[in-house]
Amino acid sequence: MIAAPMELGTQLERDITAELAGGADPTDAQFRLLVESVSDYAIYLLDTAGRVVSWNTGAERIKGYAAAGILGRHFSIFYLPEDRAAGRPDQMLAQAAREGRMSAQGWRLRQDGSRFWADGVITALRSRSGELTGYAKVTRDLTSWRQAHERIRESEERLQAFTDHSPAIMFLKDPDGRYRFVNRQLLARFGLRREQILGRRDQEVFPGPQAALFAASDGEVLSQKSTIELEQALATREGERIHMVVKFPVFDAAGGVAGIGGTATDITERKRSEQALLEQRTLLAEAQKVAGLGSWEWEPGNGRMSWSEELYRIYGVDAMAVQPSFEAFLERVHPADRVLTATVVARALAEGRGFTHEDRVRRPDGAERIVRTQGEIVRDDKGRVVKLVGACLDVTESRNAEIAQRAAAASLQSLTRRLVQVEEAERRRIAGELHDRVGQNLSALNINLDIVLGALGAAAPQDLRLRLRDSLGLVDGTLQTIEDVMADLRPPLLEEYGLGAALGWYGEEFAKRTNIAVEFEDLARERNRRLRREAAVALFRIAQEALTNVARHANAKRVWLRLEADAGEMLLTIRDEGSGFDPAAAQARASRLGMTTMQERVVAAGGSLELESAQGKGTTLRARVPF
């Protein structure tokens, strides 16, 4: 900041206004000579109405009016139109008359219409009897100071804006330790307002121990007159945070210390990361020993290569018998894999990036191991690749386990498919038995009972005739039940007309039995007849199981079924608006919900099953099978 100019209450101004206020004659030659000799101030007199009655050389220089052109005119001519409209000139005269004197700064007008920043004093002039006789007006042109002040203010605002966007704390203190400048980060970090810290020392703002810590480092800067760097744990609004603090002396033009500047960068996360990295390295070293992880380094420029002890063990060679080199490494690789391995490494070098690769390693005893190799590029300070470092892990057992797992999964899928086939065959057999034996026998019984009822004469007891009719009704009901069971065991529409027709029929039957509305949309009508029988049966059975769950558990009023074909798959979607459930919590009762059976059926058909549900939001089931 630049200093504000001295107020116009200088000795000269006081002397002039005192003389006039004491009744001095403004026309006195000596007094007039004094006023005329002043060129830095506009000094003139006003009558009680505010009209100009005297004019000095300074007034002519500052305001641009010659005496002949201004005498007798109202002094409001020097004010901006908006000030005149607001009555500001008359208000200032009234204040001076009331208080004896008033001062003000503001924009004023010259004769040519240009503006200048004025600092003015108006003094009321009174006779010895106290009667107001006029006013003395003294004005100084402070435009240059104003412009410099504005430039400094704008510069300070830019500095404040710049530092406010810094993630680091920034501050400036005077030699007494009072804060003269702080940025937004400091205020936010400590939960302060600017007025709570500016002009105050650390002891007035921060807790005792923290204030003492700050003061001690300030003292070190002042005594050494040099920059210091230190790590400090600061108590912030977010708790204790570690900061890298840099403090430095600010020198004045004479070389003396005019203040202390400082920055503080939060390095808490970096310190935590460093500690975590150290712990990880320690754990990694131990893990390498336990896991049998081999490491290596290779400098392509000179061909030097080193292997760890564990890497020799993986390769099955004696460290004394083999000199590490890239060629020796390739010799360990299975002949069928060498070209690919060499290409992977060459590409990593050419592109300047790391690589991960698996190959087979052949040991001297003929045993083969599967080794995963990972390499990373190391560059010098000019960005050139100088080294590859990496590690090798024997993954033979895990790969064999994966192969065994895939084989077991394939075997399980085959077994599941066979069980489903057996189940469907048994369903067809039972349906056939019901039709050929039970159904036909019941039909014959129905005919016989009807004949007996017709043969009874009118003289037959009424209760006997009623019992025969009741028996006929029971036989009819049983026949209908058997037909329903047969349709459920072996839906005729599924084999004759395809999955879409079967699902439509089953939805109608389900709605009749449960009073739950079913809306079925078949978007795959042209393709569902081409669906494999195994896949069609799986989707039909899944629909049966899902609708049974809706009837038992969902408390739903409506169910939507949609069949669609896409990208070589048939997708069946079943959605209800019921109570829903937590799928994770339902895992324990998956068998009760039929989920296990549905999963087995869809897997046996080579497909997948998806379930979405939430409490109060219904349930959606999606089953996909390939054509």
Secondary structure as a PSIPRED ss2 file (coil, helix, strand):
# PSIPRED VFORMAT (PSIPRED V4.0)

   1 M C   1.000  0.000  0.000
   2 I C   1.000  0.000  0.000
   3 A C   1.000  0.000  0.000
   4 A C   1.000  0.000  0.000
   5 P C   1.000  0.000  0.000
   6 M C   1.000  0.000  0.000
   7 E C   1.000  0.000  0.000
   8 L C   1.000  0.000  0.000
   9 G C   1.000  0.000  0.000
  10 T C   1.000  0.000  0.000
  11 Q H   0.000  1.000  0.000
  12 L H   0.000  1.000  0.000
  13 E H   0.000  1.000  0.000
  14 R H   0.000  1.000  0.000
  15 D H   0.000  1.000  0.000
  16 I H   0.000  1.000  0.000
  17 T H   0.000  1.000  0.000
  18 A H   0.000  1.000  0.000
  19 E H   0.000  1.000  0.000
  20 L H   0.000  1.000  0.000
  21 A H   0.000  1.000  0.000
  22 G C   1.000  0.000  0.000
  23 G C   1.000  0.000  0.000
  24 A C   1.000  0.000  0.000
  25 D C   1.000  0.000  0.000
  26 P C   1.000  0.000  0.000
  27 T C   1.000  0.000  0.000
  28 D C   1.000  0.000  0.000
  29 A H   0.000  1.000  0.000
  30 Q H   0.000  1.000  0.000
  31 F H   0.000  1.000  0.000
  32 R H   0.000  1.000  0.000
  33 L H   0.000  1.000  0.000
  34 L H   0.000  1.000  0.000
  35 V H   0.000  1.000  0.000
  36 E H   0.000  1.000  0.000
  37 S C   1.000  0.000  0.000
  38 V C   1.000  0.000  0.000
  39 S C   1.000  0.000  0.000
  40 D C   1.000  0.000  0.000
  41 Y C   1.000  0.000  0.000
  42 A E   0.000  0.000  1.000
  43 I E   0.000  0.000  1.000
  44 Y E   0.000  0.000  1.000
  45 L E   0.000  0.000  1.000
  46 L E   0.000  0.000  1.000
  47 D C   1.000  0.000  0.000
  48 T C   1.000  0.000  0.000
  49 A C   1.000  0.000  0.000
  50 G C   1.000  0.000  0.000
  51 R E   0.000  0.000  1.000
  52 V E   0.000  0.000  1.000
  53 V C   1.000  0.000  0.000
  54 S C   1.000  0.000  0.000
  55 W C   1.000  0.000  0.000
  56 N C   1.000  0.000  0.000
  57 T H   0.000  1.000  0.000
  58 G H   0.000  1.000  0.000
  59 A H   0.000  1.000  0.000
  60 E H   0.000  1.000  0.000
  61 R H   0.000  1.000  0.000
  62 I H   0.000  1.000  0.000
  63 K H   0.000  1.000  0.000
  64 G C   1.000  0.000  0.000
  65 Y C   1.000  0.000  0.000
  66 A C   1.000  0.000  0.000
  67 A H   0.000  1.000  0.000
  68 A H   0.000  1.000  0.000
  69 G H   0.000  1.000  0.000
  70 I H   0.000  1.000  0.000
  71 L C   1.000  0.000  0.000
  72 G C   1.000  0.000  0.000
  73 R C   1.000  0.000  0.000
  74 H E   0.000  0.000  1.000
  75 F H   0.000  1.000  0.000
  76 S H   0.000  1.000  0.000
  77 I H   0.000  1.000  0.000
  78 F H   0.000  1.000  0.000
  79 Y E   0.000  0.000  1.000
  80 L C   1.000  0.000  0.000
  81 P H   0.000  1.000  0.000
  82 E H   0.000  1.000  0.000
  83 D H   0.000  1.000  0.000
  84 R H   0.000  1.000  0.000
  85 A H   0.000  1.000  0.000
  86 A C   1.000  0.000  0.000
  87 G C   1.000  0.000  0.000
  88 R H   0.000  1.000  0.000
  89 P H   0.000  1.000  0.000
  90 D H   0.000  1.000  0.000
  91 Q H   0.000  1.000  0.000
  92 M H   0.000  1.000  0.000
  93 L H   0.000  1.000  0.000
  94 A H   0.000  1.000  0.000
  95 Q H   0.000  1.000  0.000
  96 A H   0.000  1.000  0.000
  97 A H   0.000  1.000  0.000
  98 R H   0.000  1.000  0.000
  99 E H   0.000  1.000  0.000
 100 G C   1.000  0.000  0.000
 101 R E   0.000  0.000  1.000
 102 M E   0.000  0.000  1.000
 103 S E   0.000  0.000  1.000
 104 A E   0.000  0.000  1.000
 105 Q E   0.000  0.000  1.000
 106 G E   0.000  0.000  1.000
 107 W E   0.000  0.000  1.000
 108 R E   0.000  0.000  1.000
 109 L E   0.000  0.000  1.000
 110 R C   1.000  0.000  0.000
 111 Q C   1.000  0.000  0.000
 112 D C   1.000  0.000  0.000
 113 G C   1.000  0.000  0.000
 114 S C   1.000  0.000  0.000
 115 R E   0.000  0.000  1.000
 116 F E   0.000  0.000  1.000
 117 W E   0.000  0.000  1.000
 118 A E   0.000  0.000  1.000
 119 D E   0.000  0.000  1.000
 120 G E   0.000  0.000  1.000
 121 V E   0.000  0.000  1.000
 122 I E   0.000  0.000  1.000
 123 T E   0.000  0.000  1.000
 124 A E   0.000  0.000  1.000
 125 L E   0.000  0.000  1.000
 126 R E   0.000  0.000  1.000
 127 S C   1.000  0.000  0.000
 128 R C   1.000  0.000  0.000
 129 S C   1.000  0.000  0.000
 130 G C   1.000  0.000  0.000
 131 E C   1.000  0.000  0.000
 132 L E   0.000  0.000  1.000
 133 T E   0.000  0.000  1.000
 134 G E   0.000  0.000  1.000
 135 Y E   0.000  0.000  1.000
 136 A E   0.000  0.000  1.000
 137 K E   0.000  0.000  1.000
 138 V E   0.000  0.000  1.000
 139 T E   0.000  0.000  1.000
 140 R E   0.000  0.000  1.000
 141 D E   0.000  0.000  1.000
 142 L C   1.000  0.000  0.000
 143 T H   0.000  1.000  0.000
 144 S H   0.000  1.000  0.000
 145 W H   0.000  1.000  0.000
 146 R H   0.000  1.000  0.000
 147 Q H   0.000  1.000  0.000
 148 A H   0.000  1.000  0.000
 149 H H   0.000  1.000  0.000
 150 E H   0.000  1.000  0.000
 151 R H   0.000  1.000  0.000
 152 I H   0.000  1.000  0.000
 153 R H   0.000  1.000  0.000
 154 E H   0.000  1.000  0.000
 155 S H   0.000  1.000  0.000
 156 E H   0.000  1.000  0.000
 157 E H   0.000  1.000  0.000
 158 R H   0.000  1.000  0.000
 159 L H   0.000  1.000  0.000
 160 Q H   0.000  1.000  0.000
 161 A H   0.000  1.000  0.000
 162 F H   0.000  1.000  0.000
 163 T H   0.000  1.000  0.000
 164 D H   0.000  1.000  0.000
 165 H C   1.000  0.000  0.000
 166 S C   1.000  0.000  0.000
 167 P C   1.000  0.000  0.000
 168 A C   1.000  0.000  0.000
 169 I E   0.000  0.000  1.000
 170 M E   0.000  0.000  1.000
 171 F E   0.000  0.000  1.000
 172 L E   0.000  0.000  1.000
 173 K E   0.000  0.000  1.000
 174 D C   1.000  0.000  0.000
 175 P C   1.000  0.000  0.000
 176 D C   1.000  0.000  0.000
 177 G C   1.000  0.000  0.000
 178 R C   1.000  0.000  0.000
 179 Y E   0.000  0.000  1.000
 180 R E   0.000  0.000  1.000
 181 F E   0.000  0.000  1.000
 182 V E   0.000  0.000  1.000
 183 N C   1.000  0.000  0.000
 184 R H   0.000  1.000  0.000
 185 Q H   0.000  1.000  0.000
 186 L H   0.000  1.000  0.000
 187 L H   0.000  1.000  0.000
 188 A H   0.000  1.000  0.000
 189 R H   0.000  1.000  0.000
 190 F H   0.000  1.000  0.000
 191 G C   1.000  0.000  0.000
 192 L C   1.000  0.000  0.000
 193 R C   1.000  0.000  0.000
 194 R H   0.000  1.000  0.000
 195 E H   0.000  1.000  0.000
 196 Q H   0.000  1.000  0.000
 197 I C   1.000  0.000  0.000
 198 L E   0.000  0.000  1.000
 199 G C   1.000  0.000  0.000
 200 R C   1.000  0.000  0.000
 201 R C   1.000  0.000  0.000
 202 D H   0.000  1.000  0.000
 203 Q H   0.000  1.000  0.000
 204 E H   0.000  1.000  0.000
 205 V C   1.000  0.000  0.000
 206 F C   1.000  0.000  0.000
 207 P C   1.000  0.000  0.000
 208 G H   0.000  1.000  0.000
 209 P H   0.000  1.000  0.000
 210 Q H   0.000  1.000  0.000
 211 A H   0.000  1.000  0.000
 212 A H   0.000  1.000  0.000
 213 L H   0.000  1.000  0.000
 214 F H   0.000  1.000  0.000
 215 A H   0.000  1.000  0.000
 216 A H   0.000  1.000  0.000
 217 S H   0.000  1.000  0.000
 218 D H   0.000  1.000  0.000
 219 G H   0.000  1.000  0.000
 220 E H   0.000  1.000  0.000
 221 V H   0.000  1.000  0.000
 222 L H   0.000  1.000  0.000
 223 S H   0.000  1.000  0.000
 224 Q H   0.000  1.000  0.000
 225 K C   1.000  0.000  0.000
 226 S C   1.000  0.000  0.000
 227 T C   1.000  0.000  0.000
 228 I E   0.000  0.000  1.000
 229 E E   0.000  0.000  1.000
 230 L E   0.000  0.000  1.000
 231 E E   0.000  0.000  1.000
 232 Q E   0.000  0.000  1.000
 233 A E   0.000  0.000  1.000
 234 L E   0.000  0.000  1.000
 235 A E   0.000  0.000  1.000
 236 T E   0.000  0.000  1.000
 237 R C   1.000  0.000  0.000
 238 E C   1.000  0.000  0.000
 239 G E   0.000  0.000  1.000
 240 E E   0.000  0.000  1.000
 241 R E   0.000  0.000  1.000
 242 I E   0.000  0.000  1.000
 243 H E   0.000  0.000  1.000
 244 M E   0.000  0.000  1.000
 245 V E   0.000  0.000  1.000
 246 V E   0.000  0.000  1.000
 247 K E   0.000  0.000  1.000
 248 F E   0.000  0.000  1.000
 249 P E   0.000  0.000  1.000
 250 V E   0.000  0.000  1.000
 251 F E   0.000  0.000  1.000
 252 D C   1.000  0.000  0.000
 253 A C   1.000  0.000  0.000
 254 A C   1.000  0.000  0.000
 255 G C   1.000  0.000  0.000
 256 G C   1.000  0.000  0.000
 257 V E   0.000  0.000  1.000
 258 A E   0.000  0.000  1.000
 259 G E   0.000  0.000  1.000
 260 I E   0.000  0.000  1.000
 261 G E   0.000  0.000  1.000
 262 G E   0.000  0.000  1.000
 263 T E   0.000  0.000  1.000
 264 A E   0.000  0.000  1.000
 265 T E   0.000  0.000  1.000
 266 D E   0.000  0.000  1.000
 267 I C   1.000  0.000  0.000
 268 T H   0.000  1.000  0.000
 269 E H   0.000  1.000  0.000
 270 R H   0.000  1.000  0.000
 271 K H   0.000  1.000  0.000
 272 R H   0.000  1.000  0.000
 273 S H   0.000  1.000  0.000
 274 E H   0.000  1.000  0.000
 275 Q H   0.000  1.000  0.000
 276 A H   0.000  1.000  0.000
 277 L H   0.000  1.000  0.000
 278 L H   0.000  1.000  0.000
 279 E H   0.000  1.000  0.000
 280 Q H   0.000  1.000  0.000
 281 R H   0.000  1.000  0.000
 282 T H   0.000  1.000  0.000
 283 L H   0.000  1.000  0.000
 284 L H   0.000  1.000  0.000
 285 A H   0.000  1.000  0.000
 286 E H   0.000  1.000  0.000
 287 A H   0.000  1.000  0.000
 288 Q H   0.000  1.000  0.000
 289 K H   0.000  1.000  0.000
 290 V H   0.000  1.000  0.000
 291 A H   0.000  1.000  0.000
 292 G C   1.000  0.000  0.000
 293 L E   0.000  0.000  1.000
 294 G E   0.000  0.000  1.000
 295 S E   0.000  0.000  1.000
 296 W E   0.000  0.000  1.000
 297 E E   0.000  0.000  1.000
 298 W E   0.000  0.000  1.000
 299 E E   0.000  0.000  1.000
 300 P C   1.000  0.000  0.000
 301 G C   1.000  0.000  0.000
 302 N C   1.000  0.000  0.000
 303 G C   1.000  0.000  0.000
 304 R E   0.000  0.000  1.000
 305 M E   0.000  0.000  1.000
 306 S E   0.000  0.000  1.000
 307 W E   0.000  0.000  1.000
 308 S C   1.000  0.000  0.000
 309 E H   0.000  1.000  0.000
 310 E H   0.000  1.000  0.000
 311 L H   0.000  1.000  0.000
 312 Y H   0.000  1.000  0.000
 313 R H   0.000  1.000  0.000
 314 I H   0.000  1.000  0.000
 315 Y H   0.000  1.000  0.000
 316 G C   1.000  0.000  0.000
 317 V C   1.000  0.000  0.000
 318 D C   1.000  0.000  0.000
 319 A C   1.000  0.000  0.000
 320 M C   1.000  0.000  0.000
 321 A C   1.000  0.000  0.000
 322 V C   1.000  0.000  0.000
 323 Q C   1.000  0.000  0.000
 324 P C   1.000  0.000  0.000
 325 S C   1.000  0.000  0.000
 326 F H   0.000  1.000  0.000
 327 E H   0.000  1.000  0.000
 328 A H   0.000  1.000  0.000
 329 F H   0.000  1.000  0.000
 330 L H   0.000  1.000  0.000
 331 E H   0.000  1.000  0.000
 332 R H   0.000  1.000  0.000
 333 V E   0.000  0.000  1.000
 334 H C   1.000  0.000  0.000
 335 P H   0.000  1.000  0.000
 336 A H   0.000  1.000  0.000
 337 D H   0.000  1.000  0.000
 338 R H   0.000  1.000  0.000
 339 V H   0.000  1.000  0.000
 340 L H   0.000  1.000  0.000
 341 T H   0.000  1.000  0.000
 342 A H   0.000  1.000  0.000
 343 T H   0.000  1.000  0.000
 344 V H   0.000  1.000  0.000
 345 V H   0.000  1.000  0.000
 346 A H   0.000  1.000  0.000
 347 R H   0.000  1.000  0.000
 348 A H   0.000  1.000  0.000
 349 L H   0.000  1.000  0.000
 350 A H   0.000  1.000  0.000
 351 E H   0.000  1.000  0.000
 352 G C   1.000  0.000  0.000
 353 R C   1.000  0.000  0.000
 354 G C   1.000  0.000  0.000
 355 F E   0.000  0.000  1.000
 356 T E   0.000  0.000  1.000
 357 H E   0.000  0.000  1.000
 358 E E   0.000  0.000  1.000
 359 D E   0.000  0.000  1.000
 360 R E   0.000  0.000  1.000
 361 V E   0.000  0.000  1.000
 362 R E   0.000  0.000  1.000
 363 R C   1.000  0.000  0.000
 364 P C   1.000  0.000  0.000
 365 D C   1.000  0.000  0.000
 366 G C   1.000  0.000  0.000
 367 A C   1.000  0.000  0.000
 368 E E   0.000  0.000  1.000
 369 R E   0.000  0.000  1.000
 370 I E   0.000  0.000  1.000
 371 V E   0.000  0.000  1.000
 372 R E   0.000  0.000  1.000
 373 T E   0.000  0.000  1.000
 374 Q E   0.000  0.000  1.000
 375 G E   0.000  0.000  1.000
 376 E E   0.000  0.000  1.000
 377 I E   0.000  0.000  1.000
 378 V E   0.000  0.000  1.000
 379 R E   0.000  0.000  1.000
 380 D C   1.000  0.000  0.000
 381 D C   1.000  0.000  0.000
 382 K C   1.000  0.000  0.000
 383 G C   1.000  0.000  0.000
 384 R C   1.000  0.000  0.000
 385 V E   0.000  0.000  1.000
 386 V E   0.000  0.000  1.000
 387 K E   0.000  0.000  1.000
 388 L E   0.000  0.000  1.000
 389 V E   0.000  0.000  1.000
 390 G E   0.000  0.000  1.000
 391 A E   0.000  0.000  1.000
 392 C E   0.000  0.000  1.000
 393 L E   0.000  0.000  1.000
 394 D E   0.000  0.000  1.000
 395 V C   1.000  0.000  0.000
 396 T H   0.000  1.000  0.000
 397 E H   0.000  1.000  0.000
 398 S H   0.000  1.000  0.000
 399 R H   0.000  1.000  0.000
 400 N H   0.000  1.000  0.000
 401 A H   0.000  1.000  0.000
 402 E H   0.000  1.000  0.000
 403 I H   0.000  1.000  0.000
 404 A H   0.000  1.000  0.000
 405 Q H   0.000  1.000  0.000
 406 R H   0.000  1.000  0.000
 407 A H   0.000  1.000  0.000
 408 A H   0.000  1.000  0.000
 409 A H   0.000  1.000  0.000
 410 A H   0.000  1.000  0.000
 411 S H   0.000  1.000  0.000
 412 L H   0.000  1.000  0.000
 413 Q H   0.000  1.000  0.000
 414 S H   0.000  1.000  0.000
 415 L H   0.000  1.000  0.000
 416 T H   0.000  1.000  0.000
 417 R H   0.000  1.000  0.000
 418 R H   0.000  1.000  0.000
 419 L H   0.000  1.000  0.000
 420 V H   0.000  1.000  0.000
 421 Q H   0.000  1.000  0.000
 422 V H   0.000  1.000  0.000
 423 E H   0.000  1.000  0.000
 424 E H   0.000  1.000  0.000
 425 A H   0.000  1.000  0.000
 426 E H   0.000  1.000  0.000
 427 R H   0.000  1.000  0.000
 428 R H   0.000  1.000  0.000
 429 R H   0.000  1.000  0.000
 430 I H   0.000  1.000  0.000
 431 A H   0.000  1.000  0.000
 432 G H   0.000  1.000  0.000
 433 E H   0.000  1.000  0.000
 434 L H   0.000  1.000  0.000
 435 H H   0.000  1.000  0.000
 436 D H   0.000  1.000  0.000
 437 R H   0.000  1.000  0.000
 438 V H   0.000  1.000  0.000
 439 G H   0.000  1.000  0.000
 440 Q H   0.000  1.000  0.000
 441 N H   0.000  1.000  0.000
 442 L H   0.000  1.000  0.000
 443 S H   0.000  1.000  0.000
 444 A H   0.000  1.000  0.000
 445 L H   0.000  1.000  0.000
 446 N H   0.000  1.000  0.000
 447 I H   0.000  1.000  0.000
 448 N H   0.000  1.000  0.000
 449 L H   0.000  1.000  0.000
 450 D H   0.000  1.000  0.000
 451 I H   0.000  1.000  0.000
 452 V H   0.000  1.000  0.000
 453 L H   0.000  1.000  0.000
 454 G H   0.000  1.000  0.000
 455 A H   0.000  1.000  0.000
 456 L C   1.000  0.000  0.000
 457 G C   1.000  0.000  0.000
 458 A C   1.000  0.000  0.000
 459 A C   1.000  0.000  0.000
 460 A C   1.000  0.000  0.000
 461 P C   1.000  0.000  0.000
 462 Q H   0.000  1.000  0.000
 463 D H   0.000  1.000  0.000
 464 L H   0.000  1.000  0.000
 465 R H   0.000  1.000  0.000
 466 L H   0.000  1.000  0.000
 467 R H   0.000  1.000  0.000
 468 L H   0.000  1.000  0.000
 469 R H   0.000  1.000  0.000
 470 D H   0.000  1.000  0.000
 471 S H   0.000  1.000  0.000
 472 L H   0.000  1.000  0.000
 473 G H   0.000  1.000  0.000
 474 L H   0.000  1.000  0.000
 475 V H   0.000  1.000  0.000
 476 D H   0.000  1.000  0.000
 477 G H   0.000  1.000  0.000
 478 T H   0.000  1.000  0.000
 479 L H   0.000  1.000  0.000
 480 Q H   0.000  1.000  0.000
 481 T H   0.000  1.000  0.000
 482 I H   0.000  1.000  0.000
 483 E H   0.000  1.000  0.000
 484 D H   0.000  1.000  0.000
 485 V H   0.000  1.000  0.000
 486 M H   0.000  1.000  0.000
 487 A H   0.000  1.000  0.000
 488 D H   0.000  1.000  0.000
 489 L H   0.000  1.000  0.000
 490 R C   1.000  0.000  0.000
 491 P C   1.000  0.000  0.000
 492 P H   0.000  1.000  0.000
 493 L H   0.000  1.000  0.000
 494 L H   0.000  1.000  0.000
 495 E H   0.000  1.000  0.000
 496 E H   0.000  1.000  0.000
 497 Y H   0.000  1.000  0.000
 498 G C   1.000  0.000  0.000
 499 L H   0.000  1.000  0.000
 500 G H   0.000  1.000  0.000
 501 A H   0.000  1.000  0.000
 502 A H   0.000  1.000  0.000
 503 L H   0.000  1.000  0.000
 504 G H   0.000  1.000  0.000
 505 W H   0.000  1.000  0.000
 506 Y H   0.000  1.000  0.000
 507 G H   0.000  1.000  0.000
 508 E H   0.000  1.000  0.000
 509 E H   0.000  1.000  0.000
 510 F H   0.000  1.000  0.000
 511 A H   0.000  1.000  0.000
 512 K H   0.000  1.000  0.000
 513 R H   0.000  1.000  0.000
 514 T H   0.000  1.000  0.000
 515 N C   1.000  0.000  0.000
 516 I C   1.000  0.000  0.000
 517 A E   0.000  0.000  1.000
 518 V E   0.000  0.000  1.000
 519 E E   0.000  0.000  1.000
 520 F E   0.000  0.000  1.000
 521 E E   0.000  0.000  1.000
 522 D E   0.000  0.000  1.000
 523 L C   1.000  0.000  0.000
 524 A C   1.000  0.000  0.000
 525 R C   1.000  0.000  0.000
 526 E C   1.000  0.000  0.000
 527 R C   1.000  0.000  0.000
 528 N H   0.000  1.000  0.000
 529 R H   0.000  1.000  0.000
 530 R H   0.000  1.000  0.000
 531 L C   1.000  0.000  0.000
 532 R C   1.000  0.000  0.000
 533 R H   0.000  1.000  0.000
 534 E H   0.000  1.000  0.000
 535 A H   0.000  1.000  0.000
 536 A H   0.000  1.000  0.000
 537 V H   0.000  1.000  0.000
 538 A H   0.000  1.000  0.000
 539 L H   0.000  1.000  0.000
 540 F H   0.000  1.000  0.000
 541 R H   0.000  1.000  0.000
 542 I H   0.000  1.000  0.000
 543 A H   0.000  1.000  0.000
 544 Q H   0.000  1.000  0.000
 545 E H   0.000  1.000  0.000
 546 A H   0.000  1.000  0.000
 547 L H   0.000  1.000  0.000
 548 T H   0.000  1.000  0.000
 549 N H   0.000  1.000  0.000
 550 V H   0.000  1.000  0.000
 551 A H   0.000  1.000  0.000
 552 R H   0.000  1.000  0.000
 553 H H   0.000  1.000  0.000
 554 A H   0.000  1.000  0.000
 555 N C   1.000  0.000  0.000
 556 A C   1.000  0.000  0.000
 557 K C   1.000  0.000  0.000
 558 R E   0.000  0.000  1.000
 559 V E   0.000  0.000  1.000
 560 W E   0.000  0.000  1.000
 561 L E   0.000  0.000  1.000
 562 R E   0.000  0.000  1.000
 563 L E   0.000  0.000  1.000
 564 E E   0.000  0.000  1.000
 565 A E   0.000  0.000  1.000
 566 D E   0.000  0.000  1.000
 567 A C   1.000  0.000  0.000
 568 G C   1.000  0.000  0.000
 569 E E   0.000  0.000  1.000
 570 M E   0.000  0.000  1.000
 571 L E   0.000  0.000  1.000
 572 L E   0.000  0.000  1.000
 573 T E   0.000  0.000  1.000
 574 I E   0.000  0.000  1.000
 575 R E   0.000  0.000  1.000
 576 D E   0.000  0.000  1.000
 577 E C   1.000  0.000  0.000
 578 G C   1.000  0.000  0.000
 579 S C   1.000  0.000  0.000
 580 G C   1.000  0.000  0.000
 581 F C   1.000  0.000  0.000
 582 D C   1.000  0.000  0.000
 583 P C   1.000  0.000  0.000
 584 A C   1.000  0.000  0.000
 585 A H   0.000  1.000  0.000
 586 A H   0.000  1.000  0.000
 587 Q H   0.000  1.000  0.000
 588 A H   0.000  1.000  0.000
 589 R H   0.000  1.000  0.000
 590 A C   1.000  0.000  0.000
 591 S C   1.000  0.000  0.000
 592 R C   1.000  0.000  0.000
 593 L C   1.000  0.000  0.000
 594 G C   1.000  0.000  0.000
 595 M H   0.000  1.000  0.000
 596 T H   0.000  1.000  0.000
 597 T H   0.000  1.000  0.000
 598 M H   0.000  1.000  0.000
 599 Q H   0.000  1.000  0.000
 600 E H   0.000  1.000  0.000
 601 R H   0.000  1.000  0.000
 602 V H   0.000  1.000  0.000
 603 V H   0.000  1.000  0.000
 604 A H   0.000  1.000  0.000
 605 A C   1.000  0.000  0.000
 606 G C   1.000  0.000  0.000
 607 G C   1.000  0.000  0.000
 608 S E   0.000  0.000  1.000
 609 L E   0.000  0.000  1.000
 610 E E   0.000  0.000  1.000
 611 L E   0.000  0.000  1.000
 612 E E   0.000  0.000  1.000
 613 S E   0.000  0.000  1.000
 614 A C   1.000  0.000  0.000
 615 Q C   1.000  0.000  0.000
 616 G C   1.000  0.000  0.000
 617 K C   1.000  0.000  0.000
 618 G C   1.000  0.000  0.000
 619 T E   0.000  0.000  1.000
 620 T E   0.000  0.000  1.000
 621 L E   0.000  0.000  1.000
 622 R E   0.000  0.000  1.000
 623 A E   0.000  0.000  1.000
 624 R E   0.000  0.000  1.000
 625 V E   0.000  0.000  1.000
 626 P E   0.000  0.000  1.000
 627 F C   1.000  0.000  0.000
